[in-house]
Amino acid sequence: MIRGGRSYVTSPPSFSNDAKKLLVCTGNNVSVFSAATGLQITSLEGHTAPVTTLIVVPASSAAQKILCYCWTASLDGTIRHWDFSGPELLKTVDAQVPIYSMVIPCLLSEPQQLDSSKLVAYVSVEDTSLVKEGSKELRGHIRRFNLAKERLPRGYTLKETEEPKSIVISPSGEFFGIHHKCKIHVWGVPSGGGSRNALAKKMTLHHTKVINAFAFHPTERIIAAGDVTGRVLIWRSFGNRKLALASQKKNARSMVDLDNPGVRDGDDAESCTTWHWHSAEVNVLNFSSDGAYLYSGGREGVLVVWQLDTGKKKFLPRIGSPLLYFIWSPEPTLSSVVCADNQIHLLKMPSMEISRTISGIKPPPSLPKMYEGLSSTVAFDRSSGIAALCTENYCVQLYNLLNDRGISEVQVCERNHQPGDEITVVVTAVALSLDGSVMSTTEVKLPEDGIGGLVSLKFWESEPDNKTFTLSTIVYEPHKDAGVSAIAFHPTRSMAVSTSFGGDFKIWVCNSDKSQTEKDSSWICHAVGSYQKKPMTAAAFSGDGTVLAVAAENVITLWNPVKNMLLSVLGATLTPITKLCFVGKSEFLVAASNFPKPELSVWNTSKLSLSWSYGLRIEAVTSAVDSSTFAVLALVPKTFRKSKSKKNIFRGRDGAILLFNGSDPKPVSIWTVMKAQGGSISFLEGDKSQLRLAFVNGSHEYVVFDPSSDDTHERSAIDYEGLVGEEETGDFGYTSLYGQLPDYDKKRKEDAESLATPFISSERPWETIFSGSTLNFPPLQKLCGEFFESLMEKSNSVVE
């Protein structure tokens, strides 16, 4: 089993003491990357909930830089001590409450003190044990813990807040604090850990706007803070009265009556200076190691370098996404910037050049409500295990699911990131050919004030040796003014089909001159088809490519894709079809409908009949290429998964993957999954000896597993009858199109019983069979039978 796609930006990363490794919180684990290559070296596994804090034990001398120890805290309520060179778990401390943030001051103030029996940690936890359900009582607590014990008591509480807050510590280990609304609360750390009374020393700095981030100067009593309006505030000489040591109190008293410019509410600071460059909220603040410069960043994706004494600034523009963290390494020439799009950029200082980028899967784009559930934003290259995912900033990211690494990005349409930008373009679909050499995307430029709007269909071709796609063909308004509902590629030929809500579908072929280079190839329209002017909502090619299935709203039409000839029509489903998929090279076709009544149906194309159907809402369908196995990703109704008998099985999961074999309506296996809405599934068949199934959830986290193994992905023991309900019954096939047939056999019996004659009367159904509406015609088999019966009419004679 392979898991990946975890976020790299939930918590600040940290460098090892020799700056050769970068430790990153990734879900329940800590991933260790090489700073030189960007490749993952190892991981720390053991936490059962997301890791929220990572602290590398600093080296007290050059000889100790080879030491690789760290502390981690997690929402599972434990604090763990690791040797990440192994890796090896050294100690576990049970705090019994979820931990959102943690600092250990003595690691900074007394780095030579490595005796864990004297380590004191200050943690931000969530304690709901005394909070009544539904109340607005204070859930966040700042507490002091002694790490010498393996099971911690409640601990001493320094402050309570509505929710847990992130703790910031000074580089010297003398101070730590939190920001809460328009205030910064700062505590002084007494030497040696101190007692409860010493911890009462606290001061507060006030501001008029909500504070987003703050940082301590490495050597002086200076605090920098950033607010939601983009302003940066600098408090100098804070805490000279309230946090002063005994030797400093005499000098602090003489400053009480001095004028403190910019300081509000009598705060304990000498002055407060305000700088303003950012146009949106400030999320990142950090001082340089010598304290001469201040680094700030926010939603603009620009890193600003302020000279602390003069206020002069320079910039590292267009990093590409809103900034979240700025972390220094022990090597002064190296630092890291973490962006919100799940990327970590390693910068060379002081030039601020990006030397290397560690990329995770980028988050999915934010779609307008009108496109939610209608977009196909994930496609798979089955042979290589690469997924193409639509992301923010109008990009498609190519990601290797087997290696958990980003490969390349395709900028579908140009866009410069600006804070507060409204969505003007939506990438509604992405599709890959079976061999992964061609990609197609559709985008919609939203109209402004109801005017304008443009739909574009693009074809991209990749280089033979990598997955770097270049634009081959762009088609504006491929279906006039209607949107594209689906794209599908032919399994063996350079052919694709696009369907439209406007009532037609188009078949596209690659028109490349063999005498020209491959880059000169282009895609042209080969044929156009429609059916009764109904919206075309889904399409799929058969396994051998000889048949094209197109959903005309709730009717399935079968076409010859080369001749553009209608072959036959399958009976209508109950609701409009959103997905179609042929089951390998078999005669079965899977159709999925969502609204208003969800339905999963399997059709036999050779018999033109329905095999079976269930009332399930399907997010994705996939089929193995060379077998009759297919799988569906279904959303499980809340009423079902919250029932008492199923609560322990689903444990907050909202979906299930069902594996079927051919026409058998009973699933072979069922797996429950989280974040199924917006997710996708696909079989990966690069290794012919092993069939693997990939699931990418709505947050772009994924798992790749062997569906035939009993030990993977927590196979669920739920009964499929309870999940899918009763098998659907109703009018399908011929009946769904032309109505219910009259019961001729019953009518004959009634007529025969009403006759009181001693002889057998002649039956002449052919005289009335064509009477009435044409919608009530009987099937062809019955017509033929009645016709031949009329030719061989029985003669009833009395033998004397």
DAGIDA-V563521 format. One record per residue. NEAR is the number of other ideal C-beta (glycine too) atoms within 8 Angstrom. Layout:
near->NEAR
near->NEAR
//
This chain:
near->8
near->9
near->8
near->10
near->12
near->11
near->10
near->14
near->10
near->7
near->9
near->7
near->15
near->11
near->17
near->13
near->13
near->8
near->11
near->7
near->14
near->15
near->16
near->13
near->14
near->12
near->9
near->10
near->11
near->15
near->10
near->14
near->13
near->11
near->13
near->6
near->5
near->10
near->7
near->9
near->7
near->7
near->10
near->14
near->6
near->6
near->13
near->5
near->9
near->10
near->15
near->13
near->11
near->15
near->12
near->11
near->11
near->9
near->12
near->6
near->5
near->5
near->6
near->9
near->9
near->7
near->8
near->10
near->11
near->15
near->15
near->15
near->14
near->16
near->9
near->9
near->11
near->12
near->15
near->15
near->12
near->14
near->9
near->15
near->5
near->5
near->11
near->6
near->10
near->7
near->8
near->10
near->14
near->9
near->14
near->6
near->10
near->11
near->17
near->12
near->13
near->15
near->11
near->13
near->13
near->13
near->12
near->12
near->11
near->7
near->10
near->5
near->7
near->5
near->6
near->9
near->5
near->10
near->12
near->12
near->12
near->15
near->15
near->14
near->13
near->11
near->9
near->6
near->5
near->5
near->10
near->5
near->4
near->3
near->6
near->3
near->7
near->8
near->12
near->14
near->15
near->14
near->12
near->11
near->13
near->8
near->11
near->7
near->8
near->6
near->7
near->10
near->5
near->4
near->10
near->7
near->9
near->10
near->9
near->7
near->13
near->6
near->7
near->12
near->13
near->7
near->14
near->12
near->11
near->12
near->8
near->10
near->12
near->8
near->13
near->12
near->11
near->13
near->14
near->8
near->6
near->8
near->11
near->14
near->12
near->15
near->12
near->10
near->10
near->10
near->4
near->6
near->6
near->8
near->6
near->7
near->5
near->8
near->12
near->6
near->10
near->11
near->12
near->9
near->14
near->8
near->12
near->4
near->9
near->7
near->14
near->10
near->11
near->13
near->12
near->13
near->12
near->11
near->5
near->7
near->9
near->13
near->15
near->15
near->16
near->19
near->14
near->7
near->6
near->13
near->12
near->16
near->13
near->13
near->14
near->12
near->8
near->16
near->13
near->13
near->11
near->8
near->12
near->10
near->5
near->5
near->5
near->9
near->10
near->7
near->8
near->11
near->8
near->6
near->10
near->7
near->3
near->6
near->3
near->10
near->6
near->8
near->11
near->9
near->4
near->5
near->14
near->11
near->14
near->10
near->11
near->14
near->9
near->9
near->10
near->7
near->8
near->14
near->5
near->9
near->12
near->15
near->12
near->15
near->14
near->10
near->14
near->10
near->7
near->5
near->12
near->7
near->10
near->14
near->14
near->15
near->15
near->16
near->9
near->12
near->13
near->11
near->14
near->12
near->12
near->13
near->10
near->11
near->5
near->5
near->8
near->6
near->9
near->5
near->8
near->8
near->6
near->7
near->14
near->9
near->12
near->12
near->16
near->9
near->11
near->14
near->13
near->9
near->10
near->11
near->7
near->5
near->5
near->14
near->10
near->15
near->14
near->15
near->16
near->8
near->11
near->12
near->14
near->13
near->12
near->15
near->13
near->10
near->9
near->3
near->5
near->9
near->6
near->9
near->7
near->10
near->9
near->12
near->9
near->12
near->13
near->13
near->11
near->12
near->11
near->5
near->9
near->8
near->5
near->5
near->11
near->8
near->5
near->8
near->12
near->11
near->12
near->12
near->10
near->12
near->13
near->13
near->9
near->9
near->13
near->13
near->15
near->15
near->15
near->12
near->13
near->11
near->10
near->12
near->12
near->14
near->14
near->14
near->13
near->12
near->15
near->8
near->5
near->9
near->8
near->11
near->9
near->10
near->9
near->12
near->9
near->10
near->9
near->5
near->8
near->5
near->12
near->6
near->10
near->6
near->7
near->4
near->9
near->7
near->11
near->12
near->16
near->13
near->13
near->15
near->13
near->12
near->11
near->10
near->6
near->12
near->6
near->14
near->16
near->15
near->14
near->14
near->14
near->13
near->11
near->10
near->8
near->7
near->4
near->4
near->6
near->6
near->9
near->8
near->16
near->14
near->13
near->13
near->15
near->13
near->12
near->13
near->7
near->3
near->3
near->7
near->12
near->7
near->11
near->9
near->8
near->11
near->8
near->8
near->9
near->7
near->9
near->11
near->13
near->5
near->7
near->10
near->10
near->15
near->11
near->12
near->15
near->9
near->13
near->12
near->10
near->6
near->7
near->7
near->13
near->15
near->16
near->16
near->14
near->16
near->9
near->10
near->10
near->10
near->13
near->14
near->15
near->13
near->10
near->11
near->8
near->10
near->7
near->4
near->3
near->8
near->4
near->7
near->7
near->8
near->12
near->9
near->12
near->7
near->7
near->9
near->8
near->9
near->12
near->11
near->12
near->6
near->5
near->10
near->11
near->19
near->13
near->14
near->16
near->11
near->15
near->11
near->10
near->7
near->12
near->6
near->13
near->13
near->16
near->16
near->18
near->14
near->10
near->11
near->15
near->16
near->13
near->12
near->13
near->10
near->15
near->4
near->5
near->11
near->6
near->9
near->7
near->7
near->10
near->12
near->16
near->8
near->16
near->9
near->12
near->11
near->15
near->11
near->11
near->16
near->11
near->16
near->13
near->13
near->8
near->9
near->7
near->14
near->16
near->17
near->16
near->14
near->15
near->9
near->7
near->3
near->8
near->11
near->15
near->15
near->15
near->16
near->14
near->13
near->12
near->5
near->6
near->10
near->9
near->11
near->9
near->10
near->12
near->12
near->11
near->12
near->8
near->15
near->12
near->11
near->14
near->11
near->13
near->11
near->12
near->6
near->7
near->10
near->16
near->14
near->15
near->16
near->16
near->15
near->11
near->14
near->7
near->7
near->6
near->10
near->13
near->7
near->8
near->4
near->4
near->12
near->10
near->5
near->10
near->11
near->7
near->5
near->12
near->13
near->16
near->15
near->14
near->13
near->13
near->13
near->7
near->9
near->8
near->7
near->9
near->5
near->9
near->8
near->8
near->13
near->10
near->13
near->14
near->8
near->12
near->17
near->9
near->9
near->16
near->11
near->14
near->11
near->14
near->14
near->12
near->7
near->6
near->4
near->3
near->6
near->12
near->12
near->16
near->15
near->14
near->14
near->13
near->9
near->9
near->12
near->13
near->14
near->11
near->13
near->11
near->10
near->12
near->4
near->7
near->4
near->3
near->9
near->8
near->5
near->9
near->9
near->4
near->11
near->5
near->10
near->6
near->9
near->14
near->12
near->7
near->5
near->8
near->11
near->4
near->6
near->6
near->12
near->10
near->7
near->11
near->10
near->9
near->7
near->6
near->5
near->9
near->6
near->6
near->10
near->6
near->7
near->9
near->10
near->8
near->8
near->8
near->8
near->6
near->6
near->7
near->3
near->5
near->2
near->6
near->5
near->8
near->7
near->5
near->8
near->10
near->9
near->5
near->7
near->9
near->5
near->4
near->4
near->4
near->4
near->6
near->10
near->7
near->8
near->7
near->5
near->6
near->9
near->11
near->8
near->8
near->11
near->9
near->8
near->10
near->9
near->6
near->6
near->8
near->6
near->4
near->7
near->4
near->4
near->3
near->2
//
